[in-house]
Amino acid sequence: MPIGLGDRGHRNLVARSVAGFADEVQLDRLLQTHRTFVVWSAAALPLVACAVLGLFRQEVANTNAALGLVLLIVALAATGIRAAGLAAALSSAVWFDFFLTGPYNQFAVTKRADIETAVLLLLVGLAVSEIAIWGRRQQARASREQGYLDGVVTTAATVGAGRTSASTLIDLVSRQIVDLLEIDACRFDDGGGGVLAELRDDTSVVYDGRPLDVARSGLPSDTEIALMVRSGGVVRGRFLLVSTSRVVRPTREQLRVAIALANQVGAALVPPDGLAPGTTRSSN
């Protein structure tokens, strides 16, 4: 049922809010997908940097070269892949020894100061990698939480403003749920027909009548998962979630946000007279 006339500018604003969060999720997914390439690149870049610095070893002090390598390690650790940071730190220490300490172009160090610099470079690199990874995870967590909040607030504003049709709102929330839970698909129906799995309001998932540990087993991949859409205690329909291509283990927070989004649709589907579909208002 429509809840108002469509407004292209408002829908574009909503879409940009969802797209911003989706882009960040997609970047993390891209880095993880190409994890091996990132790690090998992290091992190779210090080699290239030290080889270039070796050409100017008379003009560049070893301490400055070491600081430059630390910056490179930080940049690679910022990918959020620990192995990349560790590979960069180890590679930096090895090639610093080879190209920038005497005897040159040999894996040998004769000066105590150079030995200390190489060891400190390795230790500082490892420490900075852990700090950078921790900071990136905190940033990613804050970004996810902001994305969750933006999704719920924007959807609530859409419902309250009455500037789009129910079908458009359902399509928007379906896309939000797919991005949020990282599942394959999400569709809405009126609640007819049985399914084996259900995502309940308390974020628990029930499969074939039994509780399912999503953190360990992931969402069911052999059936659709029903997420009921309610308003005022009345079921207005349901979203059917599909996750068949891979195992997905959403957090309780992600499931809670998906439920909140579904209930925003429930509020939009309330008839104008406030009654459940199929009922009539009694007269005195």
C-alpha positions in Angstrom: 0.0 0.0 0.0 1.4 3.4 -0.9 2.5 5.7 1.9 2.9 8.8 -0.2 4.2 10.1 -3.5 7.7 9.2 -4.7 10.5 11.7 -4.3 13.6 11.1 -6.4 15.9 13.4 -4.4 14.9 11.8 -1.1 15.4 8.3 -2.5 18.8 9.3 -3.9 19.8 10.6 -0.5 18.8 7.3 1.1 20.7 5.4 -1.6 23.9 7.4 -1.1 23.7 6.7 2.7 23.5 3.0 2.0 26.1 3.1 -0.7 28.7 4.7 1.5 28.5 1.9 4.0 28.4 -0.7 1.3 31.6 0.8 -0.3 33.5 0.4 2.9 32.4 -3.2 3.4 33.3 -3.9 -0.3 36.8 -2.5 0.2 37.4 -4.7 3.2 36.1 -7.7 1.2 38.3 -6.8 -1.7 41.4 -6.7 0.5 40.5 -10.1 2.0 39.8 -11.6 -1.4 43.3 -10.6 -2.6 45.0 -11.3 0.7 47.8 -13.4 -0.8 48.6 -10.6 -3.3 48.6 -8.0 -0.5 51.0 -10.1 1.7 53.4 -10.7 -1.2 53.3 -7.0 -2.1 54.1 -6.1 1.6 57.2 -8.4 1.4 58.3 -7.0 -2.0 57.9 -3.2 -1.4 60.6 -2.9 1.3 63.0 -4.7 -1.1 62.3 -2.1 -3.8 62.6 0.8 -1.3 65.9 -0.5 0.2 67.3 -1.1 -3.3 66.5 2.4 -4.3 67.9 3.9 -1.1 71.0 1.8 -1.6 71.8 3.8 -4.7 71.9 7.0 -2.5 73.4 5.5 0.7 76.0 8.2 0.8 73.4 10.9 0.9 70.7 9.3 3.1 71.5 8.5 6.7 70.5 5.0 7.9 68.2 6.5 10.6 66.3 8.4 8.0 66.0 5.3 5.8 64.8 3.3 8.8 62.1 5.9 9.5 61.0 5.8 5.9 60.7 2.0 6.1 58.6 2.4 9.3 56.2 4.6 7.4 56.0 2.0 4.6 55.2 -0.7 7.3 52.4 1.5 8.7 50.9 1.9 5.3 50.9 -1.8 4.6 49.6 -2.7 8.1 46.7 -0.3 7.6 45.2 -2.8 5.2 44.1 -4.6 8.4 45.9 -7.8 7.4 48.4 -8.8 10.1 50.4 -11.0 7.8 51.0 -8.0 5.5 52.4 -5.9 8.4 54.6 -8.7 9.7 55.9 -9.4 6.2 56.7 -5.7 5.7 58.5 -5.5 9.0 60.6 -8.6 8.5 61.4 -7.7 4.9 62.4 -4.2 5.9 64.8 -5.5 8.5 66.4 -8.0 6.1 66.8 -5.7 3.2 67.9 -2.8 5.4 70.8 -5.1 6.5 71.5 -6.2 2.9 71.5 -2.8 1.1 72.2 -0.2 3.8 74.7 -1.6 6.2 78.3 -2.6 5.7 79.5 -4.8 4.2 77.0 -3.8 1.5 75.0 -6.3 -0.6 75.7 -9.0 2.0 73.6 -10.5 4.8 76.1 -9.4 7.4 76.4 -6.5 9.8 79.7 -5.4 11.4 78.8 -2.2 13.2 76.9 -2.4 16.5 74.9 0.7 15.6 73.7 -0.9 12.4 72.7 -4.1 14.2 70.7 -2.1 16.8 69.0 -0.2 14.0 68.0 -3.4 12.2 66.7 -5.0 15.4 64.8 -1.9 16.4 63.4 -1.5 12.9 62.0 -5.1 13.2 60.6 -4.5 16.7 59.2 -1.1 16.0 57.7 -2.4 12.7 56.0 -5.3 14.5 54.7 -3.0 17.2 53.5 -0.4 14.8 51.8 -3.1 12.7 49.8 -4.3 15.7 48.8 -0.7 16.7 47.8 0.1 13.1 45.7 -3.0 12.8 44.0 -2.3 16.1 43.3 1.3 15.0 41.9 0.1 11.7 39.6 -2.4 13.4 38.3 0.3 15.7 37.7 2.6 12.8 36.0 -0.2 10.9 33.8 -1.0 13.9 32.8 2.7 14.3 32.1 2.9 10.6 29.9 -0.2 10.7 28.0 1.1 13.7 27.5 4.5 12.0 26.4 2.7 8.9 23.9 0.6 10.9 22.6 3.8 12.6 22.3 5.7 9.3 20.4 2.9 7.7 17.8 2.7 10.5 17.5 6.5 10.9 17.2 7.1 7.1 14.6 4.4 6.8 12.6 5.8 9.7 12.8 9.2 8.2 11.5 7.8 4.9 8.5 6.2 6.7 7.8 9.4 8.7 8.0 11.7 5.7 5.7 9.5 3.6 7.6 10.4 0.5 7.9 7.0 -1.2 5.7 4.1 -1.9 5.7 0.9 0.2 7.1 -1.1 -2.7 10.1 1.3 -3.1 10.7 1.2 0.7 10.6 -2.6 0.7 13.1 -2.7 -2.2 15.4 -0.2 -0.3 15.3 -2.2 3.0 15.8 -5.5 1.1 19.1 -4.0 -0.4 20.1 -2.8 3.1 19.6 -6.2 4.6 21.6 -7.9 1.9 24.5 -5.5 2.4 24.2 -5.6 6.2 24.2 -9.4 6.6 26.3 -10.0 3.4 23.8 -12.5 2.2 22.8 -13.4 -1.4 19.3 -12.1 -1.7 16.3 -10.8 0.3 12.6 -10.7 -0.9 9.4 -9.7 0.7 6.1 -11.6 0.7 2.8 -11.5 2.6 3.8 -14.3 5.0 2.1 -17.3 3.3 3.8 -20.7 3.3 6.1 -22.3 5.8 9.9 -22.1 6.0 12.4 -24.2 8.1 14.2 -21.2 9.6 13.2 -18.0 11.3 15.1 -15.0 12.6 13.2 -13.9 15.7 12.9 -10.5 17.4 15.5 -11.5 20.1 18.1 -12.1 17.3 17.9 -15.9 17.8 17.6 -18.1 14.8 15.4 -21.2 14.9 16.0 -24.0 12.4 13.4 -26.8 12.1 12.1 -25.9 15.6 15.6 -25.9 17.2 17.8 -23.0 18.2 20.8 -22.5 15.9 24.2 -21.1 17.0 24.8 -18.6 14.2 28.2 -17.6 15.5 29.4 -21.2 15.1 27.3 -22.6 12.2 26.3 -19.5 10.3 23.0 -18.8 8.8 21.2 -21.8 7.2 22.2 -22.2 3.6 19.6 -24.9 2.5 16.5 -22.9 3.1 15.1 -19.3 3.2 15.1 -17.6 6.6 12.0 -15.8 7.5 12.2 -12.3 9.2 8.8 -11.3 10.2 7.6 -7.7 9.6 5.5 -6.5 12.5 3.8 -3.4 13.7 1.7 -3.0 16.8 2.1 -6.7 17.5 0.5 -7.6 14.1 2.5 -9.5 11.4 2.4 -7.4 8.2 4.5 -9.8 6.1 8.0 -11.1 6.1 11.4 -10.8 4.5 12.9 -14.1 3.2 16.6 -14.1 3.5 18.8 -16.3 1.2 22.4 -17.3 2.0 23.3 -20.2 -0.2 26.7 -19.3 -1.8 28.8 -19.2 1.4 28.6 -19.5 5.1 27.6 -16.2 6.7 28.0 -15.5 10.5 26.4 -12.1 11.2 26.9 -10.6 14.7 24.0 -10.1 17.1 24.3 -6.3 16.4 23.9 -6.9 12.6 20.8 -9.2 13.2 19.3 -6.6 15.6 19.7 -3.8 12.9 18.1 -6.1 10.3 15.1 -6.7 12.6 14.8 -2.9 13.2 14.8 -2.2 9.5 12.1 -4.9 8.9 9.9 -3.3 11.6 10.3 0.1 10.0 8.6 -1.5 6.9 6.0 -2.9 9.2 5.2 0.7 10.4 4.8 1.8 6.8 2.4 -1.0 6.0 -0.1 0.0 8.7 -3.4 0.9 7.0 -4.5 4.5 7.3 -7.3 3.6 9.7 -4.7 1.9 12.0 -6.5 -1.4 11.8 -5.0 -4.7 10.8 -5.9 -5.8 7.2 -9.2 -7.6 7.0 -10.7 -6.0 10.1 -13.4 -3.3 10.3 -14.0 -0.6 12.9 -17.1 -1.2 15.0 -19.7 1.5 15.4 -21.7 2.3 18.4 
